[in-house]
């Protein structure tokens, strides 16, 4: 097998994605400054995540926390 073919086979093997149970189709546009974006990108990268995944994780965590009764 030629080097190019081996490379393509390797790339194809690494890019295979698992099918998810439900497809995400909704989008929430967010306006922010370049500085704000850089801060969010940096924070997401520290966790090894993309910005979208990181923001979704944080948003869902906060929404779940708001469902819990508050202690007084």
N, C-alpha and C positions, 0 to 999 in steps of 0.2 A: 504494500500500500504506500502511495506517495506521501510525502510530508504534508502537502496541502490537504489531502483526503483525511489524514490522521487528525490534522488540526480541526477540520470541519466536524468530524465525528466527536472530538473532545468538546468543542463548543456546543454542539447539539445536546450532548449528555449533560452538560452543566446548566443549560438553559431550560431543561424540561421543568415545567411547573405542575404542581398538583392542582387538580380541579377543586374548587371550593364549593361547599354545600349551597351557598347563596351568592349570587353575583352582586357586587356593589355597583350601583348605577347612579345614585344621588351624589350631587356635588354641592359643596358650600363654598362660594367664592369669599375670599377674605382680602381686604385691602390693608396693606401695611407699608411702612417705609423700608428702604433698603437696609437700614440699620436694624430694624426689628426683625426682618427676614434673616439677616446674618446671625442674630442672637438665637433665633429658633433653629436654624440649620445647625449651628454649633452644638446646641443642646441635644438635638436629635442624634447627631453624629456621635456624641459622647456615649449614647446608649446603643449605638450600632443600628439605628433605625433611620428610615426616611422621614422627612418632615411630616408628610401626610399621616403615616402610621403613628408617629409619635404624638401628633396633635389629636388624632382620633382616640388613642389610648388615654391621654390626659383628660379629654373631654368626657369620655364615657366614665372614667373614674370619678370625676367631679359630679356628674349627673347621678351616679349610684350613691355617692356620699350624701347628696341632697335628699335622697329618698328615705334615709335613715332618720328616725326620730332624734331630735336634738336633746341632749341632757341639759337640765337646768340646775 
